[in-house]
Amino acid sequence: MVWAAVVLVAIGVIIAAALLRPVPRGAYDPDSPAPTGAQAMARVLAAHGVDVDVRRSIGSFEDARLDGGTTVLIVQPERLSPENARRAYEAASRAARVVLLAPSQSSLDDLGVPATASIRWSSTPTPARCSSDIVRPTDLVQRGVFAYRPSEGTGAWTRCFTDGDPDGRAGLLVRAGGSGQAELVLVGYRENLTNAYVSQDDNAALFVRALGHSPHLVWYVPGIDDLGEQYAGGIVWPDWFEPLVWMLGSSVVLLCLVRARRLGRLVPEPLPAVVRAVETTENRGRLYRRARERRRTAAVLQAGTRARLAHRFGVRPSEPPEHLVDAVSRATGRVPREIGDLLLGPVADTDTALVTLAQQLSHLEEQVRMP
């Protein structure tokens, strides 16, 4: 018993020491040295004389210095509730340039940006074929997530990395500023900013030109509270929660080994039948339809499916969504673009489309459970 207590104490001390170590922040965070972080890019900008000001809440962002000598970068805009998205874009408009990193269609709608987003998967380098103070004609990038097309009658836009798209969708879209309006840059290449890929192709040069435009850069990483009270896309927990669970679980297992009595013979027992929940999913969609919240309902259904699939495949919430898309594609045999459109694509805007989306998401989860 004494030795068992000593072992338990030793394990607790080791895990507690691990918990007390500084934990790197999440994806696209300029303080994170993890592969999905962006510390390398932040240090390059600092070496070029750019003052990087990191903000992690909507209130802190609104209090930042946002003027003609400032560039704003908003990463993970999908973490903003509709109200906070409008507040963020209104505040950012006071700056000289606003850079949005891979906003989805839902994020563009919430921010009020007159453009449409579509999924684009690129595994080969794509030439820019345009020229601006951000992009050179010979620049090459890959790993695109979104491509964008501006709405008609919304001013002059520069389209880069179109890759011969017949609809004119571009991996990088620039709207010129002027008359009190900030220059707007939509970048569909999300992973290229991370520590893992920023040194490849022309990624570093592209982001230095985009983010180093002004001597002052406000880097906005939305926090959990910025999701708003309406967020229902799965469970979100802090980085220390998982190690804490492992520590408690290990302690319980060791305690059981020491204190538990011998188990008797195992008795086979038939398990209850598995009931398919398609009807529940459809009825949930119809319930939200009565509230006329089709767009938000569709986004919630997509977020819920992403959370459950991420848990099944062991994809962390901080990882880029394309990692989840690749995992689901391999498990189901369906093409990544089809999976991406279903999990991340434009939300439904009609009752029929909403019910169809719910059915498709439910079918996708069934495919993963029973391939």
Secondary structure, DSSP 4 states (H G I P E B T S, - for coil): -HHHHHHHHHHHHHHHHHHHSPPP--TT-TT--STTS-HHHHHHHHHTT-EEEEE-SHHHHHTS--STTEEEEE--GGGS-HHHHHHHHHHHTTSSEEEEES--HHHHHHHT-SEEEEE----S-EE----SSS--TT-EE----EEEEEPTTS--EEEE--TT-TT--BSEEEE--BTTB-EEEEE---GGGSTTTTTSTTHHHHHHHHH-SSSEEEEE---GGGG-TT--SS----TTHHHHHHHHHHHHHHHHHHHPPPP------PPPPPPP-HHHHHHHHHHHHHTT-HHHHHHHHHHHHHHHHHHHHT--TTS-HHHHHHHHHHHH---HHHHHHHHHSPPP-SHHHHHHHHHHHHHHHHHHH--
